[in-house]
């Protein structure tokens, strides 16, 4: 059963209804710029009257660790949700005293956060990226990214969830929990009883009904390459050219094969983002608008090669190899030097999720 947190609760009536319908947690917002912000007194009144087995979660944005711990302890909150840009040391300090949900904003085409830096967090909430706003915007999260994270982490899915899309969201992401605020409101800070009932009814329907059979094109096994990989610059070994010092690969599994998202800096420190992928079948995949083609080939379970062709000729070739520890990926670029000599550029990437 997927757990449900109703966030941005501002009054005891909404809290009671959410609890009656099956909420596992209630979110109490202390972010002053939010229309759902409440006073510590109101939050305490709500938290004290919640029925057994319904958790109270305080939502904080960019507070120092001391005030978070002091307020949460005074109100006897079950956990805190850090929804700002809190650094790992602040998360770790608070986690010594209470459970922490660390929130991140994930936009379309952006890399997943470096979860490994926040090991002290009990769960990770993934919200939609909406400029400089911290949640409650009603904008939908990137479910593909969230699904990748949910394979290896305790993910709370948030961002634009409604009674109409929660079923698809749960089927797609398979999260530990879901978090909704604006999607069940009549106005900011006021929950709509009919929307709340419809939301819980759909969660129950989708989690209690048997999963639909998978088509033959789906792959039951998660590919070993799937995950977030960060370059260890100390391992760079270049025989030709100059390397960039920052690179993050996020590799996703699709129904066809693998998709690679590269977020890196070139040798001069200029940022670049590249997305490519497809079946690992060794066949040419034309790149629209050019005479180039991409070739992806799986040599074995732990080796994938990619080649770039122009006018039918290979001009660049890379080998990705998973090392025995399963946490390190070696990438080798095969280069032809000015005199025709074969050279190699390599580096190691560490798994960060």
C-alpha positions in Angstrom: 0.0 0.0 0.0 1.4 3.4 -1.0 1.5 5.8 1.9 -0.2 9.2 1.6 0.8 12.5 3.1 -1.6 15.4 2.9 0.6 18.5 3.0 -0.2 22.2 3.7 -2.9 21.4 6.3 -3.9 24.7 8.0 -6.9 23.7 10.2 -8.0 20.8 12.4 -11.1 20.1 10.3 -9.0 19.3 7.2 -6.6 17.2 9.3 -9.4 15.1 10.8 -10.9 14.5 7.4 -7.6 13.5 5.9 -6.9 11.1 8.8 -10.4 9.6 8.5 -9.9 8.9 4.8 -6.6 7.1 5.5 -3.8 9.7 5.5 -0.5 8.3 6.9 0.9 11.8 7.6 -0.1 15.5 7.7 2.2 18.2 6.6 2.4 21.4 8.6 4.1 24.2 6.7 6.4 26.8 8.4 7.7 28.5 5.2 6.7 32.1 5.6 6.3 32.7 1.9 3.8 29.9 1.5 0.0 30.6 1.5 -0.2 27.4 3.6 2.1 28.7 6.3 0.8 28.4 9.9 2.0 29.5 13.3 3.7 27.1 15.7 0.6 27.4 18.0 -1.8 26.3 15.2 0.6 23.5 14.2 0.7 22.3 17.8 -3.0 22.3 18.1 -3.4 20.1 15.0 -0.5 17.8 15.9 -1.8 17.1 19.4 -5.3 16.2 18.2 -4.2 13.8 15.4 -5.4 10.2 16.0 -2.9 7.4 16.6 -0.8 6.2 13.7 -1.1 9.5 11.8 2.2 11.3 11.7 2.8 15.0 11.9 5.5 16.4 9.6 6.9 19.9 9.8 7.9 21.5 6.5 10.9 23.9 6.7 12.7 25.8 4.0 16.3 26.8 4.6 16.2 27.0 8.4 19.3 26.4 10.5 19.4 23.0 12.2 19.0 24.4 15.8 15.6 26.1 15.3 14.3 23.1 13.3 15.1 20.7 16.1 13.8 23.1 18.8 10.4 23.7 17.2 9.9 20.1 16.0 10.7 18.8 19.5 8.5 21.4 21.2 5.5 20.4 19.0 6.4 16.6 19.3 6.4 16.3 15.5 6.9 12.9 14.0 9.4 14.0 11.4 10.6 17.1 9.5 10.7 17.8 5.8 13.5 20.0 4.6 12.2 21.5 1.4 14.8 24.1 0.6 18.5 24.1 -0.4 19.8 22.6 2.8 23.3 21.3 2.6 24.2 17.7 3.6 25.7 18.8 7.0 22.5 20.5 8.1 20.5 17.4 7.1 22.9 15.2 9.0 22.8 17.4 12.1 19.0 17.3 12.3 18.8 13.6 11.5 20.7 12.9 14.7 17.6 14.1 16.6 14.7 13.1 14.4 13.6 11.6 11.1 14.3 13.8 8.1 12.6 13.8 4.6 14.9 15.7 2.3 13.1 17.3 -0.6 14.5 18.0 -4.1 13.1 19.9 -7.1 13.5 17.8 -10.2 12.8 19.4 -13.7 12.4 17.9 -17.1 15.8 16.9 -18.4 17.7 17.6 -15.2 19.9 15.1 -13.5 18.8 13.4 -10.3 20.2 14.7 -7.0 23.3 13.3 -5.4 21.4 11.2 -2.9 24.5 9.6 -1.5 25.5 13.0 0.0 22.3 12.9 2.1 22.6 9.3 3.6 21.2 10.5 6.9 17.8 11.3 5.4 15.1 8.7 6.0 13.4 9.4 2.6 13.6 11.7 -0.4 10.7 13.8 -1.6 10.9 14.7 -5.3 8.9 17.8 -6.2 8.5 19.7 -9.5 11.0 22.4 -10.3 9.2 25.7 -10.7 11.7 28.6 -10.7 12.6 29.7 -7.2 9.4 28.4 -5.6 9.6 25.7 -2.9 6.6 23.4 -3.6 2.9 23.8 -3.7 2.9 25.0 -7.3 0.7 22.4 -8.8 3.2 21.7 -11.5 3.9 18.0 -12.3 7.1 16.3 -11.5 9.2 14.3 -14.0 7.9 10.8 -13.3 10.6 9.1 -15.5 13.3 10.6 -13.3 11.3 9.8 -10.1 10.8 6.1 -11.2 14.6 5.8 -11.7 15.2 7.1 -8.2 12.5 4.9 -6.7 14.2 1.7 -7.8 17.0 2.3 -5.3 15.7 4.9 -2.8 12.7 5.6 -0.5 11.0 8.2 -2.7 8.0 10.4 -1.8 6.5 11.6 -5.0 5.1 15.1 -5.1 4.3 17.8 -7.6 1.0 18.3 -9.5 -0.7 15.2 -8.1 -4.5 15.1 -8.5 -7.3 12.6 -8.2 -7.2 12.4 -12.0 -3.5 11.5 -12.3 -2.5 9.8 -9.1 -3.3 6.3 -10.4 -1.0 6.7 -13.4 1.7 8.3 -11.1 1.7 5.3 -8.8 1.8 2.8 -11.6 4.7 4.7 -13.3 6.9 5.6 -10.4 6.1 2.9 -7.7 6.9 5.3 -4.9 7.2 4.7 -1.2 4.7 7.4 -0.6 2.8 10.3 -2.4 2.5 13.9 -1.2 -0.3 16.2 -2.3 -1.3 19.8 -1.4 -2.8 21.9 -4.1 -4.3 19.0 -6.0 -6.9 18.5 -3.3 -7.7 22.1 -2.4 -10.5 24.5 -3.2 -8.1 27.4 -2.6 -4.5 27.5 -1.1 -4.6 26.2 2.4 -8.2 24.9 2.3 -8.7 21.3 1.4 -11.7 20.3 -0.8 -13.6 17.3 0.8 -14.7 15.9 -2.5 -11.2 16.1 -4.0 -9.7 14.5 -0.9 -12.2 11.6 -1.1 -11.6 11.1 -4.8 -7.8 11.1 -4.2 -7.9 8.5 -1.5 -10.4 6.4 -3.5 -8.1 6.4 -6.5 -5.1 5.5 -4.4 -7.0 2.6 -2.9 -8.2 1.4 -6.3 -4.8 1.4 -7.9 -2.9 -0.2 -5.0 -5.5 -2.8 -4.2 -6.1 -3.9 -7.8 -3.7 -6.4 -9.4 -1.0 -5.0 -11.6 -1.7 -5.2 -15.3 0.3 -7.9 -17.2 3.5 -6.6 -18.7 3.9 -6.6 -22.4 6.6 -8.7 -24.1 8.5 -5.5 -24.8 9.0 -4.7 -21.1 12.1 -5.9 -19.4 11.6 -7.4 -15.9 15.3 -7.1 -15.0 16.8 -3.7 -14.2 19.8 -3.1 -16.3 23.0 -2.9 -14.3 24.0 0.4 -15.9 20.8 2.2 -14.7 21.6 4.9 -12.2 23.5 8.1 -11.6 27.3 8.1 -12.2 29.7 10.9 -11.3 33.2 11.3 -12.7 36.1 10.9 -10.3 38.5 13.5 -11.8 41.5 12.1 -10.0 41.2 9.0 -12.3 41.4 10.8 -15.6 44.0 9.3 -17.9 44.2 11.1 -21.3 46.6 10.3 -24.0 45.1 12.8 -26.4 43.4 16.1 -25.9 42.3 17.8 -22.7 39.5 16.5 -20.4 36.7 18.3 -18.7 36.8 17.9 -14.9 33.1 17.5 -14.2 30.7 14.9 -15.7 27.6 13.2 -14.5 25.9 10.4 -16.4 22.3 9.5 -15.6 21.4 6.2 -17.3 17.7 5.2 -17.7 16.2 2.0 -18.9 13.5 2.3 -21.6 11.4 -0.3 -23.4 13.9 -0.2 -26.2 17.2 -0.1 -24.4 19.1 2.5 -22.5 19.0 6.3 -22.5 22.1 8.3 -21.5 21.8 11.9 -20.0 25.2 13.6 -19.8 25.6 16.8 -17.8 29.3 17.9 -18.0 31.8 20.7 -18.5 34.2 20.7 -21.5 37.9 21.2 -21.2 37.4 25.0 -20.9 34.7 24.7 -18.2 31.8 25.4 -20.5 28.6 23.4 -19.5 27.1 21.0 -21.9 24.2 18.6 -21.8 23.7 15.7 -24.2 20.9 13.1 -24.4 21.1 10.0 -26.5 20.1 6.3 -26.5 18.1 3.5 -28.0 18.3 -0.2 -28.6 21.7 -1.8 -28.0 21.5 -3.7 -31.2 24.6 -2.5 -33.1 22.5 -0.9 -35.8 23.0 2.6 -37.2 20.5 5.2 -35.8 20.5 8.3 -38.0 20.8 11.6 -36.2 18.2 14.0 -37.7 19.5 17.0 -39.6 23.0 15.6 -40.2 25.0 12.9 -42.0 25.8 11.3 -38.6 24.5 8.1 -37.0 24.8 6.6 -33.6 25.5 2.9 -33.0 24.9 1.3 -29.6 26.1 -2.2 -28.9 26.0 -4.4 -25.9 29.0 -6.7 -25.8 27.9 -8.4 -22.6 25.9 -7.6 -19.4 28.7 -5.4 -18.2 29.9 -3.7 -21.4 28.3 -1.3 -23.7 29.9 0.4 -26.7 28.8 3.5 -28.6 30.1 4.8 -31.9 29.5 8.0 -33.8 29.6 7.6 -37.6 29.8 10.4 -40.2 29.2 9.5 -43.9 29.4 5.8 -42.8 32.8 6.1 -41.1 33.4 5.8 -37.4 34.8 9.0 -36.0 34.4 8.5 -32.3 34.0 5.3 -30.2 33.5 4.8 -26.5 33.4 1.7 -24.2 31.5 1.7 -20.9 32.5 -1.2 -18.6 31.0 -2.0 -15.2 33.8 -3.1 -12.8 33.3 -6.1 -10.5 32.3 -3.9 -7.5 29.2 -2.8 -9.4 29.7 0.7 -8.1 32.3 1.8 -10.6 32.0 2.4 -14.4 35.0 2.8 -16.5 34.6 4.8 -19.7 37.2 4.6 -22.4 37.4 6.8 -25.5 39.2 5.2 -28.4 41.1 7.9 -30.3 43.1 8.0 -33.5 46.0 10.4 -33.1 47.4 12.8 -35.8 49.8 10.2 -37.1 47.2 7.4 -37.1 48.3 5.9 -33.8 45.6 4.4 -31.6 45.2 6.2 -28.3 42.9 5.9 -25.3 41.3 8.4 -22.9 39.7 7.0 -19.8 38.1 7.9 -16.5 36.2 6.2 -13.7 32.7 7.1 -12.7 31.3 6.3 -9.2 27.7 5.3 -8.7 25.9 7.9 -6.5 22.5 6.3 -6.1 
